[in-house]
Amino acid sequence: MPVEAAHRRIAADIRRRIQAGEWATGDPLPSRTDMATEYGVHPQTMRLSYALLRRTGVLDGEERKRVTVAHPPAMRTLTDADADWPFSSETTDTRPRPATEELADRLGVRPGVMLHHETIECLDPGGHSAMIVSSWWHGRRRTHAGCIVEVGTISLGGEQAHALGLLVDTMAFRLVRTRIDDVGAPLETADLILPMDRWLIRLRSH
């Protein structure tokens, strides 16, 4: 099995074991060497698993030191889906994408036309994943005058689940944010994916 697949599979199993009560909040996990022996993998694979679990807020601890089960992620309230993210973030994908039927409808373009795209992983103050924002636009990026937001839910796919430290098919909030110009024409659209265990949605109007 490829190293990437192995370390993600092991990270998912450790999350399952924590949820089952094998280790409680604050408990130390076995060393990477001991866990590598238990799972029958190279210690580097376990290092990647622990790094992923730290990044997604499941574990606390520094590189090369003992890690412990983290406290659950803080609950935050989203009131403005168009506000700049106040903490750090990482751009994880900027590949152009052809417009699907849904994206074409949201942006008022033909299906199949190439769109600019970026996916940003927003991190909380502790460096853990809090939200994923995927945006699409056609032509140059322009300043918007306002936005329209629709709130719904989504079942997480593999990449989203791994990024947020959740299980595949976990339900999350999905906010569809469409930025518009001063006459209401769409300029840019985005999907904001927020874990339900970390967010309360309380939208306000201006």
N, C-alpha and C positions, 0 to 999 in steps of 0.2 A: 504494500500500500504506500502511495506517495507520502513524504513527510508531512506536507500540508494537511492532507486528509487525515493522517494519523493523529496529529496534534489537536485538530479540531474535534475528532471523534473522542479522544481522551478527555478534552476539556468539557465536552457535553456530558460524558459519563461522570466526571467529578461533580459537575453541577447537579446531576441526578442524585448522587450519593449525599451531597450536602442537603438537598431538599428532602431526602428520605431520613435525615437526622443522624447520619453517621458522624458528622462533625457539626458542632453548634457554633453560633456566632462567637468569634474570638478564639476558637480552638486552632492550634497549629496543625498544619498538614504534615504528613511525612516528608522527608527530604526528597529532592528531585531524584537522587540516586536510588533511594528505596522504591519510589513510585515507578521509576523506569524499570526496575527489576520486576515489580508486580505486574506491570503492563507488557513486559517483554519488548521494550523499545530502547532506543539509544537515549542517553541522558539529554542530548540536544533536543530531542523530540519533547521530553518532559519540560525542558526549559521554555520551549515555545508554548506549550500548553499552559504553564503557570503564567507566562507573560500575557497571553490572551485573557486568562481569567482575572489577572490584575487590571488589565486595561478595561475590561467590561464590568468591573466593580464587584466581582464575585469574591476575589481574594484581596487582602491587603499585605503589604510588605515590599521590600526593595529587592532589586536584582541581587542574586547570589546570597540572599539571607532567608531566614525562615519566614514562611508566609502563613497567614491566618485567615479564617473565614471572615469576610467583611460584613459590617452591618448592612442591612438592606439600603438600596439607593434612596436618597432623599426625595420626598414628594415635592414637586414644584408646580406652580400655577402659571399657565400660559394665558395671558390676557391680550396680547397683541401678536398675531401671527406674522406681521410684516416688520416687526422690530429686528434690529441687528442683534445677533447672538452676543451676549456680554462676556463670554468666557472664550477659551481657546477652541480651535476647530482644525480639522484636517480635511483637505480635499483628496478624495480617494479615487475619483474617476472624472475625466474630462473628454472622453471620446464622443465625437458627434454621433447622432442617432437619427435614423429615418423616422419620420412622424408616423405613429400608429393612428388608427382611426380616431381613438379617443384624444390623443394629443393634437391631431389636426383639427378636431372640433373645438378643443379648448383654445387653440391659437388662431383659428380662422385661416388655416393654410391647407394645401392639398395633402392627402395621405401620401407618404413616401418621400416628401421633400426632406432634405437633410436639415436637422436642427442642431444648434449648439447645445451642449449639455454639460452639467457638472453635478457631482454628488459630493456633499460635504457632511462629514461626521462631526456633530457638535458635542463637545466634551463639557462635563460639569467641572466645578472648581477642583475636584480631586483627580481630574484627568480621566474620568470614566465616561463611557458613551451615554449621552442623554437623548439624542435626537439625530435622525438622518434626514437630510434635505436634498432632494433631487430636483434640479431645475432644467427647463428647456426653453429656448427662445430661437426666433428666426431672424437672420440678419444681425445687425449690430445691436448690442445691448443699450437700451435707452432708459432715461430717467422716467419713472412712473409717477402718476398723479394719485393713485389709490389702488386698492385691491379688493377682490371678492374672495371670501373664504367659505368653503363647504366642509363640514365636519362629518366624518364617517368612521368606519373601522375597516381593518384589513387583517388577513391571516398572513403572518410573516413567512417569506420565502427563506431559502438557505442563507444567502448573503446577508440579508437584513437581520435575520436571527443571530448569526454569528457575530455581526458587528455590535449588536446590542446586548450580547450575552444571554440570549433567551433561546428557548427551544423552537424548532421549526413548527409552524402552524399556530404559535401563540398569537392571540388577538392583540392588536395595537390600534391606537388612534391613527387615522389618516386624514390630514387636513390638505385639501386641494386649494392652493393659493394661486389666484390668477391676478397678476399685476396689470393695470390698465392705464391708458393715457387720459388726457383731460376730456376726451369725448367718449370714453368708455370702451375703446378698442383694446383688445388684449395685446400685451407686449411680451409677457413672459408667464409661464405657468410652472408650478412646483408641487411636488408631493412632500409633505412633512410627516414623517413617521415617528410617533411618540409612544413609548411603552406605557401601557395602562397602569402599571404598578409604580410609575414614577411621575405621572402627570395628572393634574386636574385642569380641564379646559374651562376657562371663564372669559369668553370673548366680550369685548366692549366696542361700542361704536364711537366715532369721533364727531 
